[in-house]
Amino acid sequence: MGCIPQLVMLTVAALFVLSIIATSSWAGPPFRTDDPETVDYKHGEFYVATTFTDNVGAANGTAPQFEFNYGILPNVQLHVIIPFAFNKMHGGPTAYGFGDLELGVKYRFVNIEDSHFMVGTFPLVEAPTGDSDRGLGGGHTQFFIPVWIQKNWGEWTTYGGGGWWRNPGADNKDYWFFGWEVQRDLSKTVTLGAELFTQTKTTNDGDYEIGFNVGAIVNMTDDHHILFSVGRDFHGDNKFSTYLAYQYTYGPREEKK
């Protein structure tokens, strides 16, 4: 795959672009299901996260991955994930290195504030910057085109939807992902949530996936947050998976009257 200097240049370029924007970044994490809610205009989110999945035959994940989200316009959010990935075949050595860079733009095109209902899309591109020969990337440019909807009432929030993944490569198949999440604010500090999801098979000899995650968001302060989830498949190769992240949120404060 790409040489090390190219990977370093991609990483530096992504960080540079985000830093310029920031001076002028689970709904979503910690779940696989996403939502249509965008980061507020001129506000941002920064995550340092790690993921782990124990599949049949191998364990893989990221340690760490860096995520940036920024509200560049009202209802429009830029998104970057810069991962450092690992892959370990059961009984074999562990491969570690730069993973596939993720880029995206979230656009909320329906936002009915009176009924707390919204709809949006969040196209993603997975750039093949990881070494697929070592299990650190997909080896091809992948992209995802989803539609997400959300409804809030009181302490409850529910969101979900799904979309189509373009998944090129020998023996690979394009596939669909669908998920739905429900969460409740127990207090200003703790939010609990759970999701169900399904995914059609991603390879010609693969199988479909049905799974779940349960998780929480802990607000240590207005700007500092901890997010985590655990789950597994009811049907599929995922025997156990986790997500853990520290999130920093920032942006202009509303003036007190």
C-alpha positions, 0 to 999 in steps of 0.5 A, spaced: 500 500 500 502 507 500 509 508 503 510 511 510 511 518 507 505 519 504 501 516 510 505 521 514 503 527 509 495 525 509 495 525 517 499 532 517 494 534 512 488 532 515 490 535 522 492 542 519 486 542 515 482 541 522 486 546 526 485 551 521 477 550 521 478 550 529 481 557 529 476 560 524 471 539 533 455 517 541 449 520 538 454 516 533 459 514 538 459 510 542 455 506 537 455 504 530 448 507 529 449 514 527 444 520 528 442 526 523 444 531 529 450 536 527 455 539 531 453 546 532 456 552 527 463 554 529 463 548 535 467 542 535 469 535 538 475 532 539 475 524 541 481 520 543 478 513 542 480 505 542 476 500 539 477 492 540 473 487 536 474 479 537 472 476 531 472 468 529 479 467 527 482 474 529 482 480 534 482 487 531 481 494 533 484 501 533 489 504 539 488 510 539 484 513 533 483 520 533 476 523 531 475 531 529 468 534 528 466 541 526 460 545 525 463 549 518 456 551 517 449 551 520 447 544 519 453 542 516 459 538 520 466 536 517 468 529 520 475 526 520 478 519 523 485 518 523 486 511 526 492 507 528 490 500 527 492 493 530 490 486 527 492 479 530 490 472 527 489 468 533 495 464 534 499 469 530 503 475 531 500 482 531 500 487 526 500 495 528 500 501 523 496 506 520 489 504 518 484 507 513 483 514 514 475 516 514 473 523 511 465 525 511 460 531 511 454 530 515 448 534 513 441 535 517 436 537 511 430 537 516 430 540 523 423 541 526 425 544 533 417 544 535 417 536 535 424 535 536 425 531 529 430 531 524 433 527 518 440 528 515 445 524 511 452 523 513 456 520 507 463 517 509 469 515 505 474 510 507 481 512 504 485 505 503 491 508 507 492 502 511 496 496 509 491 491 507 496 485 506 497 486 514 490 486 515 490 494 517 486 496 512 481 495 506 485 495 500 480 499 496 476 506 497 470 505 500 464 509 501 457 509 505 451 513 503 446 513 509 440 516 511 439 518 519 433 520 523 432 522 530 426 524 535 427 527 542 422 527 547 424 529 555 429 525 557 429 520 551 432 520 545 431 515 539 435 515 532 437 510 527 436 508 519 442 506 515 445 506 508 449 502 503 456 501 503 460 501 496 465 495 498 470 494 492 475 488 491 476 481 490 471 477 493 468 483 496 460 485 496 457 491 496 453 491 503 447 494 507 447 497 514 441 498 518 441 500 526 437 503 531 438 506 538 434 508 544 438 512 550 435 516 556 438 521 560 439 519 567 441 526 570 445 531 567 452 527 568 450 520 565 446 518 559 445 510 558 443 507 551 442 501 547 442 499 539 440 493 535 444 493 528 444 488 522 449 488 516 448 484 510 454 480 508 460 483 505 464 478 502 461 472 497 463 467 502 461 471 508 454 471 512 450 477 515 450 480 521 445 481 527 448 484 533 447 489 539 451 494 543 450 497 550 453 504 552 454 510 556 456 517 556 459 520 562 459 528 562 465 530 567 464 537 565 460 541 560 467 540 555 470 533 558 466 527 557 467 519 557 464 514 552 464 507 552 460 501 549 460 493 549 457 488 545 457 482 540 453 479 535 447 474 535 449 472 528 455 473 525 463 473 527 463 478 532 464 475 539 465 481 543 467 488 542 468 495 546 469 502 544 472 507 549 473 514 548 475 521 551 471 527 548 473 534 548 467 539 546 469 546 544 466 553 541 463 560 543 459 560 549 452 563 549 452 570 553 448 570 560 443 575 560 
